[in-house]
């Protein structure tokens, strides 16, 4: 029996951009506006890590749904 690879909770900037389907510039702007939290492991943006749960919350808070009948 094989085990599936564990899901990582923290994503690098590039991975977070891919997950949110946005550019690194847009992601940095969201961080600057404090719309999205990050974990810092250094002084530069390449060291930022994003919690996948925060990314999911951001997605959910920006959903636009259909009208209810």
C-alpha distance (Angstrom), angle and dihedral (degrees) to the residues before:
residue distance angle dihedral
X1 . . .
X2 3.79 . .
X3 3.76 126.5 .
X4 3.76 122.3 -133.6
X5 3.77 116.8 -116.2
X6 3.81 111.6 -94.1
X7 3.77 116.6 -103.9
X8 3.78 111.0 -113.9
X9 3.77 115.6 -128.5
X10 3.82 96.3 -157.8
X11 3.78 121.5 58.1
X12 3.78 128.4 -164.4
X13 3.80 118.5 -118.7
X14 3.81 93.6 -97.5
X15 3.81 91.5 48.6
X16 3.81 91.9 48.0
X17 3.81 89.5 51.3
X18 3.79 90.5 52.0
X19 3.81 91.2 46.6
X20 3.82 91.3 52.0
X21 3.83 93.7 37.2
X22 3.80 92.8 -127.1
X23 3.77 139.0 116.8
X24 3.80 123.9 -94.0
X25 3.81 87.9 -115.4
X26 3.82 91.4 57.6
X27 3.79 91.4 47.7
X28 3.82 91.5 50.9
X29 3.80 89.8 50.0
X30 3.82 90.0 53.3
X31 3.80 90.1 51.2
X32 3.82 91.4 47.6
X33 3.84 89.6 52.0
X34 3.82 88.9 47.2
X35 3.79 91.4 -121.0
X36 3.78 91.0 128.0
X37 3.79 130.0 35.4
X38 3.78 124.3 -137.8
X39 3.77 139.3 -172.6
X40 3.79 114.4 -123.3
X41 3.77 120.6 -145.5
X42 3.78 94.9 168.2
X43 3.79 146.4 -4.0
X44 3.79 100.5 -78.3
X45 3.79 134.6 64.6
X46 3.79 92.9 -111.3
X47 3.80 87.0 67.7
X48 3.81 93.6 55.7
X49 3.79 118.0 113.8
X50 3.79 125.1 -163.5
X51 3.79 124.1 -149.9
X52 3.79 108.1 -127.0
X53 3.82 89.1 -140.1
X54 3.82 89.8 59.9
X55 3.79 89.7 49.7
X56 3.80 90.6 51.1
X57 3.82 91.2 48.9
X58 3.80 90.1 51.0
X59 3.81 90.2 51.2
X60 3.80 92.1 49.3
X61 3.80 92.9 47.7
X62 3.81 91.0 53.3
X63 3.79 98.3 47.3
X64 3.75 117.2 120.8
X65 3.78 111.2 -156.7
X66 3.74 136.7 -165.6
X67 3.79 120.6 -91.4
X68 3.76 115.9 -90.2
X69 3.80 116.5 -118.1
